[in-house]
């Protein structure tokens, strides 16, 4: 089990504006339900770095342990990471993308679960 937990939390804003370069800590929990049945949660304890890509875009990379807590089972620690970017398309419209991966079977890097995210954000 993880013996230390990161104390500060700061996440890269996926807004249209550029980010200030530097390190950060991102602690995030994602929980799931099927109807009213709780299925479990994954808590990421990530350290990352973010920076600007010109005046209207930003990038980030982060990684660290993920605590997988399925309902009725003992928690397991895996490792996960994300890389992403955001860009202003107009003054009110931005786009973002993210790739992520997580180990399986207690840190097995030969079998990764991978995912991707693409989106746009319009600010009123």
Buried (B, 14 or more C-beta within 10 A) or exposed (E): EEEEEBEEEEBBBBBBBBBEEEEBBBBBEEEEEEEEEEEBBBBBBBEBEBBBEEEBBBBBBBBBBBBBBBEEEEBBBBBBBBBBBBBBEEEEEBBBBBEBBBBBEEEEEEEBEEEEEEEEBEEE
